[in-house]
């Protein structure tokens, strides 16, 4: 897939304020500081589309970007960010879960995972919740440029092994690097495939 156009559409505090549109939506989510904004900018070839920040947890709304006027890329707030009040964490959690469970246009959730880390409890719990909620999802491993290809393979194999303890069938997985644009075509081609099937 070639991305010719990527534009910010709107930011919504609740799912009811998301675009009144029927185009397919792909949500990107992960723990704070996983490199979500950098990945979104790499995928869309637009360095300024999603605002990157040195401070984790900057995304506080449901951000919609319209791609090629055909589908939406949705940037969701990160989870597992401890430096927030319980009230704020609960509000974000409600907003994220409300969008994922209620948004009919949502066709896939991309869960971003830092390839350098052991499987994290918060990621595994979120993945488990998606499965129990029957939400289609895929896993994107980020920051692959920080490890050798061999270490990347070991990390992904370790993740598969961990998931296999509770999952009969594993979700699609992608290895990416925003720095080196690794995995860009794989992710975009996957989105294109789904777009064709939902038309």
ZABA-903894 format. One record per residue: residue in three letters; x, y, z of N, C-alpha, C in turn. Coordinates in steps of 0.1 Angstrom, whole numbers, plus 2048, in hexadecimal, padded with zeros to 3 digits. Layout:
// ZABA-903894
+-----+------+------+------+-------+-------+-------+------+------+------+
:  aa : n.c1 : n.c2 : n.c3 : ca.c1 : ca.c2 : ca.c3 : c.c1 : c.c2 : c.c3 :
+-----+------+------+------+-------+-------+-------+------+------+------+
: ALA :    X :    Y :    Z :     X :     Y :     Z :    X :    Y :    Z :
...
+-----+------+------+------+-------+-------+-------+------+------+------+
//
This chain:
// ZABA-903894
+-----+------+------+------+-------+-------+-------+------+------+------+
:  aa : n.c1 : n.c2 : n.c3 : ca.c1 : ca.c2 : ca.c3 : c.c1 : c.c2 : c.c3 :
+-----+------+------+------+-------+-------+-------+------+------+------+
: UNK :  808 :  7F4 :  800 :   800 :   800 :   800 :  809 :  80C :  800 :
: UNK :  805 :  816 :  7F8 :   80C :   823 :   7F7 :  803 :  82D :  7FF :
: UNK :  809 :  834 :  808 :   802 :   83E :   80F :  804 :  84C :  808 :
: UNK :  7FA :  851 :  802 :   7FB :   85D :   7FB :  7F7 :  869 :  803 :
: UNK :  7EE :  866 :  80D :   7E8 :   871 :   815 :  7E6 :  86C :  823 :
: UNK :  7EA :  874 :  82D :   7E8 :   871 :   83B :  7E5 :  87E :  842 :
: UNK :  7D9 :  87F :  847 :   7D5 :   88C :   84D :  7CE :  88A :  85B :
: UNK :  7D1 :  892 :  864 :   7CA :   892 :   871 :  7BB :  895 :  86E :
: UNK :  7B2 :  88D :  875 :   7A4 :   88F :   873 :  79E :  895 :  87F :
: UNK :  79F :  88E :  88B :   79A :   894 :   897 :  79E :  88D :  8A3 :
: UNK :  79E :  893 :  8AF :   7A1 :   88D :   8BC :  794 :  88C :  8C4 :
: UNK :  791 :  881 :  8CA :   784 :   87F :   8D1 :  787 :  87A :  8DF :
: UNK :  780 :  880 :  8E9 :   781 :   87B :   8F7 :  779 :  86F :  8FA :
: UNK :  76F :  86C :  8F1 :   766 :   860 :   8F3 :  763 :  85B :  8E5 :
: UNK :  75F :  84E :  8E5 :   75C :   847 :   8D8 :  751 :  84E :  8D1 :
: UNK :  747 :  853 :  8D8 :   73C :   859 :   8D1 :  73F :  866 :  8C9 :
: UNK :  74B :  86B :  8CB :   750 :   877 :   8C4 :  759 :  874 :  8B9 :
: UNK :  75C :  867 :  8B6 :   764 :   863 :   8AB :  75E :  866 :  89E :
: UNK :  765 :  866 :  893 :   75F :   86A :   886 :  753 :  862 :  882 :
: UNK :  749 :  869 :  87D :   73C :   863 :   878 :  73F :  85E :  86A :
: UNK :  745 :  852 :  869 :   74A :   84D :   85D :  74A :  83E :  85E :
: UNK :  74A :  837 :  852 :   74A :   828 :   852 :  757 :  822 :  84D :
: UNK :  761 :  82B :  84B :   76D :   825 :   846 :  774 :  81D :  851 :
: UNK :  77C :  812 :  84D :   782 :   809 :   856 :  78D :  811 :  85F :
: UNK :  78E :  80D :  86B :   797 :   813 :   874 :  7A1 :  809 :  87A :
: UNK :  7AE :  80D :  87B :   7B8 :   805 :   881 :  7BE :  80D :  88D :
: UNK :  7BD :  807 :  898 :   7C1 :   80E :   8A5 :  7CF :  809 :  8A8 :
: UNK :  7D7 :  813 :  8AD :   7E5 :   810 :   8B1 :  7E6 :  813 :  8C0 :
: UNK :  7EB :  80A :  8C8 :   7EB :   80C :   8D7 :  7F7 :  804 :  8DC :
: UNK :  7FC :  808 :  8E8 :   807 :   801 :   8EE :  80A :  808 :  8FB :
: UNK :  813 :  802 :  903 :   817 :   809 :   90F :  81E :  816 :  90C :
: UNK :  81E :  81F :  916 :   824 :   82C :   914 :  833 :  82A :  910 :
: UNK :  838 :  832 :  907 :   846 :   832 :   903 :  84A :  826 :  8FA :
: UNK :  840 :  820 :  8F4 :   843 :   815 :   8EB :  847 :  819 :  8DD :
: UNK :  845 :  826 :  8DA :   849 :   82B :   8CD :  83E :  82C :  8C3 :
: UNK :  832 :  82E :  8C9 :   826 :   82E :   8C0 :  826 :  83A :  8B6 :
: UNK :  828 :  846 :  8BB :   828 :   851 :   8B2 :  832 :  850 :  8A7 :
: UNK :  83E :  84C :  8AA :   849 :   84A :   8A0 :  845 :  83F :  896 :
: UNK :  83E :  835 :  89A :   83A :   82A :   891 :  82F :  82F :  888 :
: UNK :  825 :  837 :  88D :   81B :   83D :   885 :  821 :  846 :  87A :
: UNK :  82A :  84E :  87F :   830 :   857 :   875 :  838 :  850 :  86A :
: UNK :  83F :  845 :  86E :   846 :   83D :   865 :  83D :  836 :  85B :
: UNK :  832 :  831 :  860 :   828 :   82A :   857 :  822 :  834 :  84D :
: UNK :  81F :  840 :  851 :   819 :   84A :   848 :  822 :  852 :  840 :
: UNK :  830 :  850 :  843 :   83A :   859 :   83D :  838 :  867 :  840 :
: UNK :  834 :  86A :  84C :   831 :   878 :   850 :  836 :  87A :  85E :
: UNK :  842 :  880 :  85F :   848 :   882 :   86C :  840 :  88A :  876 :
: UNK :  837 :  892 :  871 :   830 :   89B :   87A :  822 :  897 :  87C :
: UNK :  81E :  88B :  877 :   810 :   888 :   879 :  80C :  885 :  887 :
: UNK :  812 :  87C :  88E :   810 :   879 :   89C :  81B :  880 :  8A4 :
: UNK :  817 :  888 :  8AE :   821 :   88F :   8B5 :  829 :  886 :  8BF :
: UNK :  836 :  885 :  8BC :   83F :   87D :   8C4 :  843 :  886 :  8D0 :
: UNK :  846 :  87F :  8DB :   849 :   887 :   8E7 :  853 :  87F :  8F0 :
: UNK :  85C :  886 :  8F6 :   865 :   880 :   900 :  85E :  87B :  90C :
: UNK :  853 :  881 :  90F :   84B :   87E :   91B :  841 :  873 :  917 :
: UNK :  841 :  867 :  91D :   837 :   85D :   91A :  829 :  861 :  91E :
: UNK :  81F :  85B :  917 :   812 :   85D :   91B :  80B :  86A :  917 :
: UNK :  810 :  86F :  90B :   80B :   87C :   907 :  7FD :  87B :  900 :
: UNK :  7FA :  86F :  8F9 :   7EE :   86E :   8F3 :  7E3 :  86C :  8FD :
: UNK :  7D9 :  875 :  8FD :   7CE :   874 :   907 :  7C1 :  873 :  901 :
: UNK :  7C0 :  873 :  8F4 :   7B3 :   872 :   8ED :  7B4 :  868 :  8E2 :
: UNK :  7A8 :  865 :  8DC :   7A8 :   85C :   8D1 :  7AA :  864 :  8C4 :
: UNK :  7B6 :  862 :  8BE :   7BA :   86B :   8B3 :  7B8 :  863 :  8A5 :
: UNK :  7B0 :  869 :  89D :   7AD :   863 :   890 :  7B6 :  86A :  885 :
: UNK :  7BC :  862 :  87C :   7C3 :   867 :   870 :  7BD :  860 :  864 :
: UNK :  7B9 :  868 :  85A :   7B3 :   861 :   84E :  7BF :  85F :  844 :
: UNK :  7BF :  853 :  83F :   7CA :   84E :   836 :  7C4 :  84C :  828 :
: UNK :  7CA :  852 :  81E :   7C6 :   851 :   810 :  7B7 :  852 :  80E :
: UNK :  7B1 :  859 :  818 :   7A2 :   85B :   818 :  79A :  84E :  818 :
: UNK :  7A1 :  843 :  81C :   79B :   836 :   81B :  79A :  82F :  829 :
: UNK :  7A3 :  832 :  832 :   7A2 :   82B :   83F :  7A8 :  834 :  84A :
: UNK :  7A5 :  831 :  856 :   7AA :   839 :   861 :  7B4 :  832 :  869 :
: UNK :  7BF :  839 :  86C :   7C9 :   834 :   876 :  7C5 :  83B :  883 :
: UNK :  7C3 :  833 :  88E :   7BF :   839 :   89A :  7CA :  837 :  8A5 :
: UNK :  7CE :  842 :  8AA :   7D8 :   843 :   8B4 :  7D1 :  843 :  8C2 :
: UNK :  7D3 :  838 :  8CA :   7CC :   838 :   8D7 :  7D6 :  83B :  8E2 :
: UNK :  7D2 :  840 :  8ED :   7DB :   842 :   8F9 :  7E2 :  836 :  8FD :
: UNK :  7EE :  837 :  902 :   7F5 :   82C :   907 :  7F0 :  827 :  914 :
: UNK :  7F3 :  81B :  918 :   7EE :   815 :   925 :  7FB :  812 :  92D :
: UNK :  7F9 :  810 :  93A :   804 :   80C :   943 :  80D :  818 :  947 :
: UNK :  808 :  824 :  946 :   810 :   82F :   94A :  80D :  833 :  958 :
: UNK :  817 :  831 :  961 :   814 :   832 :   96F :  813 :  840 :  974 :
: UNK :  819 :  84A :  96E :   81A :   858 :   973 :  80D :  860 :  970 :
: UNK :  802 :  859 :  973 :   7F5 :   860 :   972 :  7ED :  85D :  97E :
: UNK :  7E3 :  865 :  981 :   7DA :   863 :   98C :  7D1 :  857 :  988 :
: UNK :  7CC :  850 :  992 :   7C3 :   845 :   990 :  7B7 :  849 :  988 :
: UNK :  7B2 :  855 :  98B :   7A6 :   85A :   984 :  7A9 :  85B :  975 :
: UNK :  7B5 :  861 :  972 :   7B9 :   863 :   964 :  7BB :  855 :  95D :
: UNK :  7C2 :  84C :  964 :   7C4 :   83F :   95E :  7B7 :  838 :  95B :
: UNK :  7AD :  839 :  964 :   7A0 :   833 :   962 :  798 :  839 :  957 :
: UNK :  79A :  846 :  955 :   793 :   84D :   94A :  799 :  849 :  93D :
: UNK :  7A6 :  848 :  93C :   7AC :   844 :   92F :  7A8 :  835 :  92C :
: UNK :  7A8 :  82D :  937 :   7A5 :   81F :   935 :  797 :  81D :  92F :
: UNK :  78D :  825 :  935 :   77F :   825 :   931 :  77E :  829 :  922 :
: UNK :  786 :  834 :  91F :   786 :   839 :   911 :  78B :  82F :  907 :
: UNK :  796 :  829 :  90A :   79C :   81F :   901 :  793 :  813 :  8FF :
: UNK :  78E :  80E :  90B :   786 :   802 :   90A :  778 :  805 :  903 :
: UNK :  773 :  811 :  906 :   767 :   815 :   8FF :  768 :  816 :  8F0 :
: UNK :  773 :  81B :  8EC :   776 :   81C :   8DD :  777 :  80E :  8D7 :
: UNK :  77F :  806 :  8DD :   782 :   7F8 :   8D8 :  776 :  7F0 :  8D8 :
: UNK :  76D :  7F0 :  8E2 :   762 :   7E8 :   8E3 :  756 :  7ED :  8DB :
: UNK :  755 :  7FA :  8D9 :   749 :   800 :   8D3 :  74A :  804 :  8C5 :
: UNK :  756 :  806 :  8C0 :   758 :   80C :   8B3 :  757 :  802 :  8A8 :
: UNK :  74C :  802 :  8A1 :   749 :   7F8 :   897 :  753 :  7F9 :  88B :
: UNK :  758 :  805 :  889 :   761 :   806 :   87D :  76F :  800 :  880 :
: UNK :  772 :  7FD :  88C :   77F :   7F8 :   890 :  781 :  7EA :  88A :
: UNK :  78B :  7E8 :  882 :   78D :   7DA :   87C :  799 :  7D3 :  882 :
: UNK :  7A3 :  7DB :  888 :   7AF :   7D4 :   88D :  7B6 :  7DE :  897 :
: UNK :  7BA :  7D8 :  8A2 :   7C2 :   7DF :   8AC :  7D1 :  7DA :  8AB :
: UNK :  7DA :  7E4 :  8A9 :   7E8 :   7E0 :   8A9 :  7EE :  7E3 :  8B7 :
: UNK :  7F2 :  7D9 :  8BD :   7F8 :   7DA :   8CB :  807 :  7DB :  8C9 :
: UNK :  80C :  7E7 :  8CD :   81B :   7E9 :   8CC :  822 :  7E4 :  8D8 :
: UNK :  82D :  7DD :  8D6 :   835 :   7D7 :   8E0 :  844 :  7DA :  8DE :
: UNK :  84B :  7DF :  8E8 :   859 :   7E2 :   8E7 :  861 :  7D4 :  8E6 :
: UNK :  867 :  7D2 :  8DB :   86E :   7C5 :   8D8 :  879 :  7C2 :  8E2 :
: UNK :  87E :  7CC :  8E9 :   88A :   7CB :   8F2 :  886 :  7C5 :  900 :
: UNK :  879 :  7C6 :  903 :   874 :   7C2 :   910 :  86F :  7B4 :  910 :
: UNK :  870 :  7AD :  91C :   869 :   7A1 :   91E :  85A :  7A3 :  91D :
: UNK :  852 :  799 :  91B :   843 :   79B :   91B :  83F :  7A2 :  928 :
: UNK :  838 :  7AD :  926 :   834 :   7B5 :   931 :  826 :  7B2 :  936 :
: UNK :  823 :  7B2 :  943 :   816 :   7AE :   948 :  80B :  7B7 :  942 :
: UNK :  80D :  7C4 :  941 :   803 :   7CD :   93C :  7FF :  7CA :  92E :
: UNK :  809 :  7C7 :  926 :   807 :   7C3 :   917 :  7FF :  7B6 :  917 :
: UNK :  804 :  7AC :  91E :   7FD :   79F :   91E :  7EF :  7A0 :  923 :
: UNK :  7EC :  7A8 :  92D :   7DE :   7A9 :   932 :  7D6 :  7B0 :  927 :
: UNK :  7DB :  7BA :  921 :   7D4 :   7C1 :   916 :  7D1 :  7B8 :  90A :
: UNK :  7DB :  7B0 :  906 :   7D9 :   7A7 :   8FB :  7CE :  79C :  8FF :
: UNK :  7CF :  798 :  90B :   7C5 :   78E :   910 :  7B7 :  794 :  910 :
: UNK :  7B6 :  7A1 :  914 :   7A9 :   7A7 :   914 :  7A3 :  7A8 :  906 :
: UNK :  7AC :  7AC :  8FC :   7A8 :   7AD :   8EE :  7A2 :  79F :  8E9 :
: UNK :  7A9 :  795 :  8ED :   7A5 :   787 :   8E9 :  798 :  784 :  8EF :
: UNK :  796 :  786 :  8FC :   789 :   783 :   903 :  77E :  78B :  8FD :
: UNK :  781 :  797 :  8F8 :   777 :   7A0 :   8F3 :  775 :  79E :  8E4 :
: UNK :  77B :  794 :  8DE :   77A :   790 :   8D0 :  77E :  79C :  8C6 :
: UNK :  788 :  7A3 :  8CA :   78D :   7AF :   8C2 :  798 :  7AA :  8B9 :
: UNK :  798 :  7AB :  8AC :   7A3 :   7A8 :   8A3 :  7AF :  7B1 :  8A6 :
: UNK :  7BB :  7AA :  8A8 :   7C7 :   7B2 :   8AB :  7D3 :  7AC :  8A5 :
: UNK :  7DE :  7B4 :  8A5 :   7EB :   7B0 :   8A0 :  7F5 :  7B6 :  8AA :
: UNK :  801 :  7B0 :  8AA :   80B :   7B5 :   8B2 :  816 :  7BC :  8AA :
: UNK :  81A :  7C8 :  8AD :   825 :   7CE :   8A6 :  831 :  7D0 :  8B0 :
: UNK :  83C :  7CA :  8AD :   848 :   7CB :   8B5 :  84F :  7D8 :  8B0 :
: UNK :  852 :  7E1 :  8BA :   859 :   7EE :   8B6 :  867 :  7ED :  8BA :
: UNK :  86F :  7F7 :  8B5 :   87D :   7FA :   8B9 :  886 :  7EE :  8B5 :
: UNK :  883 :  7E7 :  8AA :   88B :   7DC :   8A6 :  89A :  7E0 :  8A2 :
: UNK :  89C :  7ED :  89F :   8AA :   7F1 :   89C :  8B3 :  7F1 :  8A8 :
: UNK :  8AD :  7F0 :  8B4 :   8B5 :   7EF :   8C1 :  8BB :  7E2 :  8C3 :
: UNK :  8B7 :  7D8 :  8BC :   8BC :   7CA :   8BE :  8C1 :  7C4 :  8B1 :
: UNK :  8C9 :  7BA :  8B2 :   8CE :   7B3 :   8A5 :  8C2 :  7AB :  8A0 :
: UNK :  8C2 :  7A8 :  893 :   8B7 :   79F :   88D :  8B5 :  792 :  895 :
: UNK :  8C0 :  78C :  89A :   8C0 :   780 :   8A1 :  8B8 :  782 :  8AF :
: UNK :  8BC :  78D :  8B5 :   8B6 :   790 :   8C2 :  8A7 :  793 :  8C0 :
: UNK :  8A4 :  79A :  8B5 :   895 :   79D :   8B2 :  88E :  790 :  8B1 :
: UNK :  893 :  786 :  8A9 :   88D :   779 :   8A7 :  88B :  772 :  8B5 :
: UNK :  895 :  773 :  8BD :   894 :   76C :   8CA :  889 :  773 :  8D2 :
: UNK :  888 :  780 :  8D2 :   87E :   787 :   8DA :  870 :  784 :  8D5 :
: UNK :  86E :  783 :  8C8 :   861 :   780 :   8C2 :  85D :  771 :  8C6 :
: UNK :  867 :  768 :  8C4 :   864 :   75A :   8C8 :  861 :  759 :  8D6 :
: UNK :  867 :  760 :  8DF :   864 :   760 :   8ED :  856 :  765 :  8F0 :
: UNK :  852 :  76F :  8E8 :   844 :   774 :   8EA :  83A :  76A :  8E5 :
: UNK :  83D :  764 :  8DA :   834 :   759 :   8D4 :  832 :  74E :  8DE :
: UNK :  83D :  74A :  8E4 :   83D :   73F :   8EE :  834 :  743 :  8FA :
: UNK :  836 :  750 :  8FF :   82E :   754 :   90A :  81F :  755 :  907 :
: UNK :  81B :  75A :  8FB :   80D :   75A :   8F7 :  807 :  74C :  8F5 :
: UNK :  810 :  743 :  8F0 :   80B :   736 :   8ED :  806 :  72E :  8FA :
: UNK :  80A :  734 :  905 :   806 :   72E :   912 :  7F7 :  72F :  913 :
: UNK :  7F1 :  73A :  90E :   7E3 :   73C :   90F :  7DB :  73D :  902 :
: UNK :  7E2 :  73F :  8F7 :   7DC :   740 :   8EA :  7DE :  734 :  8E1 :
: UNK :  7D3 :  730 :  8DB :   7D4 :   725 :   8D1 :  7DA :  72A :  8C4 :
: UNK :  7D5 :  736 :  8C0 :   7D9 :   73C :   8B4 :  7DF :  749 :  8B7 :
: UNK :  7EB :  74B :  8B1 :   7F2 :   758 :   8B4 :  7EE :  763 :  8AA :
: UNK :  7EE :  770 :  8AE :   7EA :   77A :   8A5 :  7F6 :  77D :  89B :
: UNK :  7F3 :  784 :  890 :   7FE :   789 :   887 :  808 :  791 :  88F :
: UNK :  814 :  790 :  88C :   81F :   798 :   892 :  828 :  79F :  888 :
: UNK :  82C :  7AB :  88B :   834 :   7B3 :   882 :  840 :  7B9 :  88A :
: UNK :  84C :  7B8 :  884 :   858 :   7BE :   88A :  85B :  7CB :  883 :
: UNK :  85C :  7D6 :  88B :   85D :   7E3 :   885 :  868 :  7EB :  88B :
: UNK :  86D :  7F5 :  884 :   876 :   7FF :   889 :  872 :  80C :  882 :
: UNK :  86E :  816 :  88A :   86B :   823 :   884 :  877 :  82A :  87F :
: UNK :  883 :  827 :  885 :   890 :   82D :   880 :  893 :  828 :  872 :
: UNK :  892 :  81B :  870 :   897 :   815 :   863 :  88B :  811 :  85A :
: UNK :  87F :  815 :  85E :   873 :   812 :   856 :  871 :  803 :  854 :
: UNK :  876 :  7FB :  85D :   874 :   7EC :   85C :  866 :  7E9 :  85E :
: UNK :  861 :  7E0 :  857 :   853 :   7DB :   859 :  848 :  7E4 :  853 :
: UNK :  84C :  7EF :  84D :   841 :   7F8 :   849 :  838 :  7F2 :  83E :
: UNK :  83E :  7EC :  834 :   836 :   7E6 :   829 :  82E :  7DA :  82F :
: UNK :  833 :  7D2 :  838 :   82C :   7C7 :   83E :  81F :  7CC :  844 :
: UNK :  820 :  7D6 :  84D :   814 :   7DB :   854 :  80A :  7E1 :  84A :
: UNK :  80F :  7EA :  841 :   806 :   7F0 :   837 :  7FF :  7E6 :  82E :
: UNK :  807 :  7DC :  82A :   801 :   7D2 :   821 :  7F6 :  7CA :  828 :
: UNK :  7F8 :  7C8 :  835 :   7EF :   7C1 :   83E :  7E2 :  7C9 :  83F :
: UNK :  7E3 :  7D6 :  841 :   7D8 :   7DF :   841 :  7D0 :  7DF :  834 :
: UNK :  7D8 :  7DF :  829 :   7D2 :   7DF :   81C :  7C9 :  7D2 :  81A :
: UNK :  7CF :  7C7 :  81E :   7C8 :   7BA :   81D :  7BB :  7BA :  824 :
: UNK :  7BB :  7C0 :  831 :   7AF :   7C0 :   839 :  7A5 :  7CA :  832 :
: UNK :  7AA :  7D5 :  82D :   7A1 :   7DF :   826 :  799 :  7D8 :  81B :
: UNK :  7A0 :  7D0 :  813 :   79A :   7C9 :   808 :  78F :  7C0 :  80D :
: UNK :  791 :  7BA :  818 :   788 :   7AF :   81D :  77B :  7B6 :  824 :
: UNK :  77D :  7C2 :  828 :   771 :   7C8 :   82F :  769 :  7D1 :  826 :
: UNK :  76D :  7D3 :  81A :   765 :   7DB :   811 :  758 :  7D5 :  80D :
+-----+------+------+------+-------+-------+-------+------+------+------+
//
